[in-house]
Amino acid sequence: MTSVFIISAPSGSGKSTLVNKIREAVPNLEFSISYTTRQPRGAEQNGKEYFFVTRERFEEMIANDEFLEHADVFGNYYGTARRFLHQAEGEGKDLLLDIDVQGAAQIKSKLPNARSIFILPPNRSELEQRLRKRSLDAEEVIRKRLVTASREIENYEKYDYILVNDQLEDSVETLKAILLSERMQRAGKADANLSSRAEKCRLNQIRERLQPILQSFGENRCQCEVKQGESNEVD
């Protein structure tokens, strides 16, 4: 039986790096490459980071019910094709989905047994630094991403696990523990070390650590929204 793992995070939280690392570390894991209507950035390649399609093609796929989930984010469509789930089931593999909170909610409504992991940055300041370091977005887009991050983070309680991505190597090992412990539980087995590491990311275990992170976003949200509003008025 195929297990479905959902990973969500605010843009700039290091989710893509974590996903790439975990795909190398965990065997028998099928990865769903999302479809999008946005333009490629930097060295992105079609079929590697995303499948880049036209808006007309994406809407045709919606009409044909080819998506498990899809959403409009910053004026561009993103979606997960059903074929990846069918492919994973046919090959006896688990499926890893890299999707936003909108998509995660859609998947959970259709696949309630899917396990969800929310990736958090250490704080808002670190997230902003990461977004600026990428040098991929204009100032207005960075502001929008920070506002969106504050809103997305409000959904953390809807996820099965919350992983704070402060040290990459440690985060990779923790994410690996979550996936493998869930896989072993499904098979009626257990590994005490894996389970212990994974359980530390459960909400009731990590709630205290989350408070300063959530507070860092709450303190800056109003200011960011004001700046975004001023920018929109100028436009």
Sequence and secondary structure as in RCSB ss.txt:
>XXXX:A:sequence
MTSVFIISAPSGSGKSTLVNKIREAVPNLEFSISYTTRQPRGAEQNGKEYFFVTRERFEEMIANDEFLEHADVFG
NYYGTARRFLHQAEGEGKDLLLDIDVQGAAQIKSKLPNARSIFILPPNRSELEQRLRKRSLDAEEVIRKRLVTAS
REIENYEKYDYILVNDQLEDSVETLKAILLSERMQRAGKADANLSSRAEKCRLNQIRERLQPILQSFGENRCQCE
VKQGESNEVD
>XXXX:A:secstr
   EEEEE  TTSSHHHHHHHHHHHSSSEEEE  EESS   TT  BTTTBEE  HHHHHHHHHTT EEEEEEETT
EEEEEETHHHHHHHHHT EEEEE  HHHHHHHHHH TT EEEEEE S HHHHHHHHHHHT S HHHHHHHHHHHH
HHHTTGGGSSEEEE SSHHHHHHHHHHHHHHHHHHHTT   HHHHHHHHTTSHHHHHHHHHHHHHHHHHHHHHHH
HHHHHHHHH 
